[in-house]
Amino acid sequence: MTPRKVVSRTIRFQGADRLPFTLDESHGTDIAWMGMTASPDDRPNKSTGRDEWGCLWDNIGVSNLGEVKQPALASWDDWNKLKIPDITDPQRWRGLYHARSDADDLFLLANGISIYERVHFIRGLENTWVDVLEEPDRLGRLIDILVDMNLYAIRRYAEAGADGFIFCDDWGLQDRLMIDPEAWRRIWKPRYARIYEAAHQAGLLCFLHSCGNIVSILDDLIEIGLDVIQMDQQENMTLELLGRRFGGRLTFWCPVDIQQTMARGNPDEIRAYCRRMVRTLGRPDGGFISKWYSDPAGAGHTAEAIEAMCDEFVKLSREAGGVTT
């Protein structure tokens, strides 16, 4: 099977002849990326700078980590001053023309725009949490701008030959969701549903990156059409719980837990965790894609740990279905 077919069949639980993976440069990948040039969701590359919306960022300089020091819309009184990027600018889409041919037989995944993270970048995190309770209509108006951007992007990506659509929204603290799950269901769930419906109608599979403890909304995300959850942490929810409640219902795309075993375990512990992940989260006909964490400096991952994880995932890929012990 081509990598494109291996990934697609794994996500659809149709059975593939190996376990798909997205690992470091020396181990290879089954997934290629496409995106805008530049995206309204981009952050400044330098240590301090403003993004397209006007948010002032402070980045630590040794990795991709950073935070907004000055939100673009600290007060709703400044709504009319907010700089809303033009998603239809043709210059944003110039990189799409050869994306499908450049990807060759890889699964092609397109980058969208976050609808929670970008909101709290624009408003500030504390302001956003207050808005959930006190200004849900204004908050919804801002989220809808981002939803509409994603709907436009989906159309462009589908025309360019994408296979899947992803954006990043870290919803979880270590032990629970950042906001009340019922508030999430009122405000965000119908908006995610609009995006996932449009993506499926365009022939794209739906991916979401979200870290932290998100158990309380995974059933909802599956209900509205999420196909793949990309999570870099699992131990705060436990593999057993994730596999028992959600295994076979969506595909997990994961590295070894980046804050626990990957950061603190020895190579033997990392290899054992790889096998446990595949056995617990995956199913014989699909449901698991292995990956590496692409910011090892920020997470404190050693070269030895990365090598152990990637080697083990490649070995698992060669075994029948990636599920034998």
Summary of the structure (lengths in Angstrom):
residues: 325
radius of gyration: 19.4
end to end distance: 23.3
largest distance: 59.5
contacts: 1068
relative contact order: 0.14
helix: 45%
strand: 16%
